[in-house]
Amino acid sequence: MSKLQVPEVILIAEKPVTPRRPWWRILALCLLCLLTIIIYFLLISAAPKSDDHIAPFLNVWMISFLPYFAACAFVLTTKPLVGRWRWVELGIILLGAFLLRVMLLPLPPDLSHDSWRYLWDARVTLHGFSPYVFAPGDKTLAALQNSFLYTNSRFRNVPTIYPPGAQAIYLLSYLLAADNLYFLKGLFVIFDMITCIALIVLLGRKGFDQRRVILYAWCPLPIIEFALEGHVDVITLTFTILAILSASNHRLRGRMLTGFLIGLATLTKFYPILLLVVILPGGDEKDTPVMRRIQYHYVPLLASCFVTIIAGYLPYLILGHGQAFGFFATYASEQGQNAGVTQQIVHWLGDQLRLPLTKTIMLEHSVDVFLIGATALIVFVLRWRNRISVEVGTLLLFGVFLSISSHVFPWYTTILLLWVPVLAGPIWIHTGLVGRGLAVIAAWYFTTTVLLSYFFNSAPGNLSLDWTIYYRLVYVPVIVALGVAAMIGVMNLLRFQKRM
């Protein structure tokens, strides 16, 4: 078996079949979809009317995971159908994903007000101001504030942190529908459905059961965070998975398209630039002379990527007189209670050593640089030796990035969920625990429990909640599972070297 070949146990489980009565499979899937839709009607009725009364909505949101897990278990424990029945199953999954998202579009985003900020940024830009530079006291800006449909001074008194690619989507939405937030969320739903379709294509290319898309498509986390709350991360996911699909084309045009898509993803969030680490060392050109490889593969991809990024930032650099990063530096140094595990550990260490906050933050940034640099180097080497797949390397890099983030909001973790359908596999075989399977389960667990952080957000009535409970429920199981997976990986490596 080659180094990247899918384990035989997975392939055997996913060989398509034609049961005597395939209609019962279709009926079961339809019933699960209907049950999910009924729960989403309850979710709509429990929609929060203010920031202070979100508990009923969160309770129903957690209940909505029950039919989702049942549908996932149904897909993972049954073999895919063949012929038209396979397309019927995929059609039901995609239709269900679309209906669940459209149902939530009319609801206002009361768990987070970020989507209102997007429209505010577009309004400011169209009136000649840079959203990355705050201009206090300007009469025109004050007039824009007074006429805006949503009044929240919290996000108007500081410059934005959303990169230019995201700003372009906000501008497009504003030009087409002005302050209509629901139109913007509708665009996000279109992006999310493109992500689902691209995930089906990726699963098909890798020889996996394409029904696995249900692990993402029906998951209540992206449905709520994108269709209801309207977070821009949905665009990042779309361009990221399209870049992964494009990376399989090793011709010149394919390389340029891949670089372009990575650039677009980086223009919506910063971390997709890490895709270069997993995509550059891959390909079929290992036997190609080095200079030819650089000339025809690396240079086009890198040039396309960075030209796209520079072209996106240039208008805002001009408009903001050289400033196009807003308060990103401040944001990266914030000490949030929902911070990644790295900041939590460094902060605890700083308390034990009685370090002042400034030195603790410096130590934190040093650890962050080391972790992301070391992980990038390891992933690059493993990809160069063809020891891991693009999806595994991407999950590792994005997971480490979240671990060093100053905030880990629930919608951030959708970038981990995106790879669960591709990487999910058995956690136990005849030789024992499977490290990769355990690590993917840990990532899936994290994305389905991180919404508990909403219960701990500061609001009237819960200002003194102890976040330790949240860390024990969400972070500790993930750390333990990843630690066990790492030990299994090291043991397997030692066994391999011993056999060699």
SETOR-808233 format. One record per residue: residue in three letters; x, y, z of N, C-alpha, C in turn. Coordinates in steps of 0.02 Angstrom, whole numbers, plus 50000, padded with zeros to 5 digits. Example, Ala and Ser with C-alpha at 12.3 -4.5 7.8 and 13.67 -1.06 7.14 Angstrom:
ALA506604971650390506154977550390506604983550390;SER506424988850354506844994750357506455000250394;
END
This chain:
MET500424994050000500005000050000500445006250000;SER500295011249956500685017349953500565021450015;LYS500995026550024500995030350086500345034050097;LEU500025036450043499415040350051498785036350033;GLN498865029950021498285025950003497815025250062;VAL497155025250047496655024750099496685017750130;PRO496655017050197496665010550228496125005950199;GLU496284999650191495834994850160495184994250197;VAL495214994850264494604994050304494084999250287;ILE494305005450268493845010750250493555009450181;LEU493975007450134493745006250066493225000650064;ILE493344995350103492874989850105492194992150131;ALA492204996450182491584998850212491195003350165;GLU491535006350116491205011250073491065008650003;LYS491165002249989490994999649924490245000249913;PRO490035003249856489325004249844488944997649838;VAL488314997749859487894991849856487214993849828;THR486834988749808486144989949788485704985249829;PRO485444987549886485024983249928484374981649892;ARG484034976449917483404974349886482874979849889;ARG482854983449943482354988749952482714995249968;PRO483004998549917483375004749930482925010449954;TRP482265009749943481815015149962481805016250037;TRP481945010850076481925011850149482495016250172;ARG483065016050135483615020550151483415027750138;ILE483075028750081482845035450063482335037950114;LEU481895033450134481375035250183481695037250250;ALA482185033350273482525034850336482865041750333;LEU483195043250277483535049650270483025055350269;CYS482455054250235481935059450232481635060650301;LEU481535055350340481255056150407481735060050452;LEU482385058550446482875062250486482885069650465;CYS482825070850401482805077750377482175081350402;LEU481605077850400480975080750425481015082250499;LEU481305077650538481385078750609481825084850622;THR482355085550584482805091350591482425097750576;ILE482025097750523481645103750505481155105650560;ILE480825100650590480365102050645480725105350704;ILE481315102850720481705105850775481915112950757;TYR482055114150693482245120950673481665125750677;PHE481045123350669480465127650682480445129550756;LEU480605124850800480645126350871481215131350884;LEU481755130550846482325135050853482125142150834;ILE481735142750781481505149350759481055152550812;SER480615148550841480165151250893480545153250956;ALA481135150250967481535151851026482065157151012;ALA482055160050952482555165050933482595170550985;PRO483185172551007483255177551060483005184451037;LYS482635187751081482395194451066482885199851089;SER483375197751130483885202451153484495198451174;ASP485045202051187485665198651207485615195351275;ASP485115197251314485065194951384484675188551391;HIS484335186351338483895180451343484055175551286;ILE484635172551290484835167951237484815160651258;ALA484705159351323484735152551348484235147951315;PRO483585149851306483115145351273483335143551202;PHE483595148351166483835147051098484415142151099;LEU484885143151145485465138751149485265131651167;ASN484755130951210484525124251229484245120451169;VAL483835123951128483555120651069484115119351018;TRP484585123951014485155123050968485525116550985;MET485635115351049485975109151068485555103051053;ILE484895103551061484455097951044484495096350970;SER484595101550928484615100550856485205096250834;PHE485685095250878486255090850862486065083450864;LEU485515081750898485325074750905485145071650838;PRO484675074550799484545071550733485145072050686;TYR485565077050696486175077650656486635071850668;PHE486745070150732487185064450747486865057950722;ALA486205057450726485875051450701485975050750626;ALA485915056350590486015056150517486735054350500;CYS487215057050539487915055450527488045048050539;ALA487755045350594487845038250608487535033950553;PHE486965036150527486645032450472487095032150411;VAL487405037750394487845038050335488475034050346;LEU488785034650405489425031450417489375023950427;THR488785021450444488705014250458488365010550401;THR488165014050348487865010750291488295011850229;LYS488235007350182488625007850121488265012250070;PRO488635015950029488305020249979487945016149926;LEU487405018949901487035015749847487375017049780;VAL487125013949728487395014949661486855017649616;GLY487065020049558486595022349508486205028449530;ARG485575028749509485165034549524485005035149598;TRP485025029549634484875029849706485405033949742;ARG486035033449719486565037349750486425044849742;TRP486205046849683486065053849671485445056149709;VAL484975051549720484385053349760484595054849832;GLU485035050649860485275051949928485645058549933;LEU486095059749885486465066049886485995072049877;GLY485485071149834485005076549824484625078249887;ILE484435073149925484075074349989484525077950038;ILE485155075950041485625079150087485725086550069;LEU485825087950005485935094849983485295099049991;LEU484715096149974484085099749982483965101250055;GLY484085096350099484005097550170484465103050195;ALA485095102950172485565108150192485335114950171;PHE485065115450110484815121950084484205124250123;LEU483725119850135483125121750172483275124050243;LEU483715120550276483885122350345484205129250349;ARG484585131050298484905137650297484405143150279;VAL483985141750229483505146850207482995148350262;MET482815143250301482335144350355482565149650404;LEU483215150250414483475154750466483645161750439;LEU483605162750374483795169150346483385175050373;PRO482735174350383482345180150407482485182250479;LEU482835178050517482955179650587483525184750594;PRO483475189450641484025194150653484595190750690;PRO485205192850679485785189750713485885192650783;ASP485585189350832485605192050901486145188850944;LEU486455183350922487005180550961487645184450950;SER487715187250891488305191150873488075196650825;HIS488385202550831488195208150789488715209650736;ASP489145204850722489685205950674489415207650604;SER488875204450584488625205550517488375212650506;TRP488135215850559487965222950553488605227050541;ARG489145224950571489785228450560489985228150487;TYR489845222550454490035221950384489695227350342;LEU489045228350354488695233550316488945240550333;TRP489115241450397489385247950417490055249350381;ASP490485244350376491115245150340490995247150267;ALA490505243850236490355245350166490105252550159;ARG489665254650205489395261450202489965266550210;VAL490405265350257490965269850269491415270350207;THR491565264550177492005264450118491705268250060;LEU491065267150047490735270449990490675277949999;HIS490765280450060490755287650072491455290450079;GLY491955286650058492635289250054493055288550115;PHE492825284850166493215283750226493525276750224;SER494085275950257494385269350264494105265950326;PRO493835259850320493595256350379494155254150426;TYR494785254850402495355252850443495635258650484;VAL495365264650474495605270550511495005274150540;PHE494985274750606494425278150639494525285650635;ALA493995289150615494035296450608493535299750657;PRO493735300550720493265303350770493115310650756;GLY492495312550769492305319550763492105321750694;ASP492175317550643491995319550575491235320050569;LYS490985325650544490265326950540489925322150491;THR490265320850434489965316250386489905309250414;LEU490425307050451490405300450482489855300150535;ALA489775305650572489245305850623488555305450590;ALA488475308750532487835308450497487695301350472;LEU488215297950449488135291050428487925286550486;GLN488205287850543488035283950603487305284950622;ASN487075291150619486395292650640485875289750592;SER486065288850529485585286250480485635278750470;PHE486105275450505486195268250496485625264550531;LEU485405259050500484835255450526484975252250594;TYR485595250550606485765247250668486235251750707;THR486065253250768486465257850809486845253950862;ASN487485253750855487915250550905488595253950902;SER488725258350949489335262250948489955257950961;ARG489845251750985490425247551001490865246350940;PHE490545245050882490955243550824491075249550780;ARG490785255150795490905261150755491495265250781;ASN491665264350842492195268350872492885265350865;VAL492935259750830493585256550819493635254550746;PRO494235254450718494325252150648494205244650644;THR494035242450585493885235350574494515231150570;ILE494415224550574494975219850565494855215250505;TYR494295215950471494125211450417494515213350354;PRO494885208550324495315210050266494915212350205;PRO495265215050154494945218050096494485213350056;GLY494645206950053494215202350017493515202050046;ALA493485202050113492845202250146492495208850133;GLN492885214350133492595220950119492275221150050;ALA492575217650002492305217549933491605214449933;ILE491505209049971490845205949975490345210650008;TYR490575214150061490125218950094489915224450046;LEU490395226950007490245232249959489755229749906;LEU489855223649881489405220849831488695220449859;SER488635217949920487975217449951487665224249961;TYR488065229049982487795235749996487585239249931;LEU487965238249878487795241249814487145238349786;LEU487015231949800486425228649773485815229549817;ALA485925230049883485345230249929485435234949988;ALA485915239549984486025244650037486075241250106;ASP485665243450155485725241050224485355234450236;ASN485155230950184484775224850191485245219150213;LEU485235217850278485675212650306485495205750280;TYR484855204650267484635197950247484865196250176;PHE484965201250135485255200050069485975197750076;LEU486345200950121487045198850134487075191750159;LYS486625189950206486615183150231486425178250176;GLY485995180450129485825176150073486435174650030;LEU486865179650020487495178349984487915173250020;PHE487935173850086488325169050126488055161950119;VAL487395161250115487095154550105487315151650038;ILE487345155849986487575153549921488295150949926;PHE488725154749960489415152549970489435145950007;ASP489005145150058489015139050098488785133050057;MET488305134050013488085128449970488625126649920;ILE488995131649896489565130149852490085125949889;THR490185127549953490645123549994490415116349999;CYS489765115350009489505108550014489605104649948;ILE489475107949892489565104649828490305103049815;ALA490745107949832491465106749823491695100949867;LEU491405100349927491585094849972491375088149942;ILE490795087949908490575081849875491075079949820;VAL491305084949782491795083549729492445080949759;LEU492675083949813493295081749845493235074649870;LEU492675072949902492565066149926492565061249868;GLY492255063049813492245058749755492935057549726;ARG493345062749723494025061949697494445057349740;LYS494315057349805494715053249850494425046249858;GLY493865044849824493575038149826493165036849888;PHE492945042049922492555041249983491805041749968;ASP491415039350014490695039950010490505047350011;GLN490205049749956490045056849951489495059049999;ARG489125054250025488625055950075488935058750139;ARG489575057850147489915060550206489855068150211;VAL489675071350157489575078550158489085080550212;ILE488655075950232488145077350283488465079450349;LEU489085077150362489425078950424489535086550429;TYR489595089750371489635097050370488975100250352;ALA488635097650301488045100950273487475101450322;TRP487375096550364486825096650412487035098550482;CYS487665100150491487905101950558487595108650580;PRO487295108950638486975115150661487465120950672;LEU488105119450680488585124950693488645129550633;PRO488855127150573488895131850516488215134550495;ILE487685130650504487015132950484486825139150525;ILE486905138850590486725144450633487215150250623;GLU487855148850623488355154250621488375157850554;PHE488195154550500488235157650434487545160150409;ALA487035155850413486385157850387486015162550434;LEU486085161550499485745165950547486175171750568;GLU486775170250593487205175550618487585179250564;GLY487685176050506487995179450450488735181150458;HIS489135176250477489855177450486490235176450421;VAL490725180750410491085180850347491535174750337;ASP491655170950389492075164950384491825160050332;VAL491195160450314490915155950264491275156750197;ILE491475162850181491825164150118492525161050121;THR492835161450178493505158450187493485151050173;LEU492975147650200492915140450189492825138750116;THR492425142850081492305141550010492945141949969;PHE493315147449976493935148349938494465143249959;THR494465141250022494955136450046494855129650013;ILE494245127150013494135120449984494195120749908;LEU494025126349877494135126949805494875126949788;ALA495285129949832496005129849822496275122749827;ILE496015118849875496235111849882496045107849820;LEU495455109049794495255105549733495695107549674;SER495835113949668496245116349613496965113849618;ALA497205112449679497905110349688498065103749655;SER497545099849637497675093449604497865094349531;ASN497765100349505497965101949436498665104849436;HIS499165100949413499865102949418500115106549355;ARG499655108249311499855112249253499935119549273;LEU500185123549226500315130549240499665134249259;ARG499135133149221498505136549236498225134349303;GLY498305127849317498075125349382498445128449439;ARG499105129149432499505132249485499305139649495;MET499195143149440498995150149445498305150849477;LEU497845146449459497185146649489497215145049564;THR497625140149582497705138449653497975144449692;GLY498495147649666498765153549700498245159049706;PHE497845160049653497325165149654496815163749708;LEU496605157349714496105155549764496375156149835;ILE497015154249845497325155149911497345162549928;GLY497515166749878497515173949889496835176549908;LEU496305174249874495625176349891495445174149962;ALA495615168049980495475165650048495835169850100;THR496455171650085496855175750132496585182850136;LEU496235185050085495925191750086495275191850126;THR495055186150149494465185950192494645184550265;LYS495155180550275495455179150340496205178350329;PHE496605179150380497335178950370497615171950366;TYR497345167250403497665160750410497695156350347;PRO497255157250296497315152850237497975153450200;ILE498385158550215499045158950184499455152750201;LEU499275149350256499625143250276499515137550226;LEU499035138250182498925133050131499535132250087;LEU499935137550080500545136950040501015131550067;VAL501005130650133501445125750164501265118650143;VAL500625117350134500415110550117500365109350041;ILE500275114750003500175113949931500825114349893;LEU501285118749912501915119549874502325113149870;PRO502435109349924502865103449918502525097449886;GLY501885097849871501535092149842501605091849767;GLY501265087149737501255086649664501645080749638;ASP501645080149572501965074449538502635076349507;GLU502895082249527503495084749493504125083249533;LYS504115078149576504695076749619505325075149578;ASP505225071949521505805070149479505995075649430;THR505625081149431505775086749387506385090549413;PRO506835092749369507415096749392507185102749434;VAL507595104549483507405109549531507235116249498;MET507655118549453507535125049422506895125049380;ARG506765119549346506155119049306505545118849352;ARG505605115349409505065115049457504905121949484;ILE505425125649500505335132449527505015136949474;GLN505255136349412505025140849359504295139449339;TYR504105133149335503455131549307502925129749359;HIS503125128849421502645126849472502615131749530;TYR503185133049561503185137149621503085144549606;VAL503445147149558503395154349542502695156349520;PRO502365152649474501685154649455501195154549514;LEU501245149449557500785149049613500905154749662;LEU501535155849681501685161149729501535168049700;ALA501705169049637501575175549606500835176949603;SER500435172049582499715172949578499425174449647;CYS499665170949698499415171849766499555178949791;PHE500185181049787500375187449818500155193449776;VAL500115192649710499835198049669499105199149687;THR498735193649699498035194249719497965197849785;ILE498395196049833498355199149899498545206549895;ILE499075208149859499285215149853498755219249818;ALA498455216449765497935220049728497335221349773;GLY497185216749818496625217749864496765223049916;TYR497375223449941497545228249993497695235149966;LEU497905235649903498145242049876497625247649882;PRO496995246649862496515252249868496435254749940;TYR496455250149988496365252150057496995255250086;LEU497575253150061498195256550081498195263750058;ILE497925264849998497885271749972497365275750011;LEU496775272650021496235276150056496405277550128;GLY496765272950160496945273750231497635276550242;HIS497955279250189498625282150194499125277350226;GLY499115271150200499595266150222499355261550277;GLN498755262750302498485258550355497925254150327;ALA498005247650333497485243050307497415236850351;PHE497605237450415497555231850461497125233350522;GLY496855239450525496405241150580496715239950648;PHE496325236850693496585235650760496795228350769;PHE497045225350713497235218350716497775217050768;ALA498275221650773498815220650822498535220550893;THR498065225050907497745225050973497345218750984;TYR496985216650933496565210650938496985204550953;ALA497565204050920498005198250929498295197850999;SER498305203451035498595203551102498065203451157;GLU497435203351138496905203251188496925196751228;GLN496755197351292496755191651337496025189551349;GLY495755185751302495055183751306494955177451346;GLN494375176851379494215170751415494085164951368;ASN493925166551306493815161251257494425160351212;ALA495005161951238495625161451199495805154151186;GLY496265153251138496505146651123496895143751182;VAL497015137251179497325133751236498035136251249;THR498385138451197499065140951207499075147051251;GLN498635151851238498605157851280498415156051351;GLN497955151251358497755149251426498345146451466;ILE498745142251433499315139251468499845144451484;VAL499995148851435500505154051446500275158851500;HIS499635160551499499365165151551499425161951620;TRP499275155451624499355151951689500085151951710;LEU500535150751663501245150651679501475157551702;GLY501225162851669501405169651690501165171151760;ASP500585168651779500335169651847500775166051897;GLN500985159851879501415156051925502085159451935;LEU502355162551882503005165951886502935173251908;ARG502315175451919502175182451940502455187451889;LEU502355185851825502585190351773502075195951762;PRO502295202051747501815207251728501485205551663;LEU500905208551650500505206751592500895207851527;THR501285213251523501655214751462502155209151445;LYS502505206651496502985201251485502625194651468;THR502045193651499501655187651484501445187651411;ILE501235193451386501025194051316501615192951269;MET502205195651288502805194551247502975187151245;LEU502935183751303503065176651305502555172851262;GLU501945175051266501415171851227501555172351152;HIS501745178351129501885179251058502495175051036;SER502985174451080503575170351064503375163051056;VAL502965160651101502725153751097502305152751034;ASP501895157751018501475157250958501895156550895;VAL502405160750889502835160550830503195153750825;PHE503425151350883503775144850883503305139250862;LEU502695139150889502225133750875502025133650801;ILE501845139450775501615139650706502205138350658;GLY502805140850676503385139650634503595132350634;ALA503605129250694503805122250699503305117750664;THR502655119150673502145115150640502185115750564;ALA502285121850541502345123050469502935119250440;LEU503505119250476504095115650452503975108150450;ILE503665105450502503535098250505503055096250449;VAL502525100150440502035098550388502365099050319;PHE502775104050309503115104850244503555098850229;VAL503935096650278504375090850268503975084550255;LEU503445083450294503025077550284502675077550216;ARG502465083550195502155084050129502675082750074;TRP503285085250085503815084250035503975076850028;ARG503945073250083504085066050082503455061950067;ASN502905065350055502285062050037502025057550093;ARG502125059850155501915055750213501215057550237;ILE500965063550222500295065450242499935068650183;SER499285068750187498885071750133498815079250143;VAL498575082550092498455089750097497955091250152;GLU497435087050157496905088350206497165087550278;VAL497575082550290497865081650357498315087450375;GLY498745089450328499185095150341498805101550354;THR498265102650316497855108550326497525108550394;LEU497245102850413496925102250479497425103650535;LEU498035101050529498545102250580498715109650586;LEU498835112950529499035119950530498475124450556;PHE497865123250533497305127350556497145126050629;GLY497235119750651497125118250721497615121850766;VAL498255121850746498755125450785498615132950785;PHE498395135550727498235142650724497675144450773;LEU497165140250778496635141550826496885141050898;SER497365136550909497625135750977497995141851002;ILE498265145950955498645151950975498225158250968;SER497595157650949497175163450938496975166651004;SER496905173251003496695176751063495965175751079;HIS495575173851029494875172051037494715166150993;VAL494315161551019494085155850980493315155850984;PHE493005159650940492285159850937492025153650901;PRO491405151550914491155145450883491215145250808;TRP491085150950774491115150950701491825150150675;TYR492335151550716493025150450694493155143050681;THR492835138650721493005131550719492705127950659;THR492295131350619492015128150560492565126150511;ILE493145129450514493695127750469493995120950487;LEU493875118650548494075111850567493545106750545;LEU492915108650555492365104150536492395102350462;LEU492625106950421492635105950348493015099750328;TRP493525097750367493945092050347493735085550381;VAL493265085850427493045079750461492735074750412;PRO492305076750364492025071850317492565068250276;VAL493115071750261493645068850219494095064250260;LEU494215066050323494715062450363494425057550412;ALA493765057650423493465053150472493595045850453;GLY493795041950502493945034950491493885031150556;PRO494025024750555493975020750616494475022950668;ILE494265022650731494735024250786495025017950817;TRP494785012150793495045005850819495055000650763;ILE495614997350755495674991750709495984985950748;HIS496124980450713496354974450748497024975450784;THR497414980550762498054981750795498004986650853;GLY497414989650863497334994350918497045001050896;LEU497145006150937496895012750923497225015750861;VAL496835019550823497095023050764497165030450782;GLY497775032850782497915039650804497545044850763;ARG497555044150696497235049250654496485049450666;GLY496185043550671495465043250684495285046650749;LEU495685045550800495565048550866495645056150862;ALA496145058550825496255065750819495675069150782;VAL495415065850730494855068750693494225068950736;ILE494115063650775493545063650822493615069350872;ALA494225070650895494345076150941494165082850909;ALA494365083850846494185089950810493435090650802;TRP493105085150786492375085150778492035086850845;TYR492285083750898492005085150965492075092650982;PHE492645095450966492775102450981492275107050945;THR492155105550881491705109850842490975109150864;THR490795103650896490105102750917489975104650990;THR490495106251027490415108351097490625115551109;VAL490965118651061491215125451072490655130451079;LEU490055128851055489495133451062489295134551135;LEU489535130251180489415131151252489695137751277;SER490165140651240490465147051260489945152551262;TYR489405151851224488885157051226488565157651295;PHE488555152151332488275152251400488705156351448;PHE489345157251430489815160551476489985167651455;ASN489705169951399489845176851378489585181851429;SER489955187251437489765192351485489125195751464;ALA488645195651507488005198951496487665199951563;PRO487175204251568486835205151632486565198551657;GLY486765196751717486535190551747487045184951746;ASN487575185451705488075180151705488775182951701;LEU488885188651733489535191851730490065187851768;SER489865183951817490355180551861490395173051848;LEU490165170851789490195163751775490925161351771;ASP491035155451796491715152551798491845148751733;TRP492315151351693492485148251629492855141651638;THR493065140051699493415133751710492985127751689;ILE492325128351700491865122951680491895121951605;TYR491905127551569491925127151496492565123751472;TYR493135125651502493775122751482493775115251495;ARG493495113151551493485106051568493045102051521;LEU492505105051499492045101551455492275101351382;VAL492605106751361492775107551290493515106351277;TYR493955109651314494675109351299495005102951324;VAL494855101051386495205095451417495125088951377;PRO494505086951359494445080651319494835080951253;VAL494845086751221495205087451158495955086651169;ILE496215089851221496935089451235497135082251251;VAL496725078851291496875071851308496875067451246;ALA496355068151204496295064051144496885065451096;LEU497065071851087497625073451043498285070951071;GLY498355071051138498955068351169499025060951157;VAL498475057251165498485050051152498635048751078;ALA498325052651034498445051750962499175053050945;ALA499475058150976500185059550964500625053850987;MET500485050951046500875045351070500815039351024;ILE500215038150999500125032550952500535033750889;GLY500545040050865500935041650806501675040550817;VAL501925042550874502635041550890502805034050894;MET502365030250926502485023050932502485019650864;ASN502025021650821501995018850754502625020550714;LEU502875026750723503475028750689504075024750713;LEU504125023450778504675019450805504635012250779;ARG504035009650776503965002850750504165002450676;PHE503975007650638504155007750567504905008050558;GLN505245012350598505965012850593506305006350615;LYS506015003050663506304996750686506254991450631;ARG505664991250597505594986450542506074987950485;MET506174994350471506624996350418507344994350435;
END
